Amino acid sequence: MIDAAWEKLTFTWDPIAPSLAQGATDAYALGYLEVEPTDMSGLFRLDLLNEVLGQMQVPVIEVLL
């Protein structure tokens, strides 16, 4: 089973920021956060990562929250 799952695993450089934003929204809706989440764009600083990705000729990451 692990071998079959491993073949389907995809690694990515992308921190998948929208999933963090959705998790915060859900946590607030469920009462786990006292303050409604607002702008989380400052959580992701991708300049160094994108510099390395550019050197590797790999598409850079754009965080869209």
Number of C-alpha atoms within 10 A of each C-alpha: 5 6 7 8 8 9 8 8 8 6 6 7 12 12 13 14 17 13 11 14 18 13 13 18 17 15 15 15 12 10 11 11 13 10 8 12 15 9 8 13 12 6 9 11 10 15 12 9 14 18 13 13 15 13 10 10 10 12 11 17 16 14 14 9 13
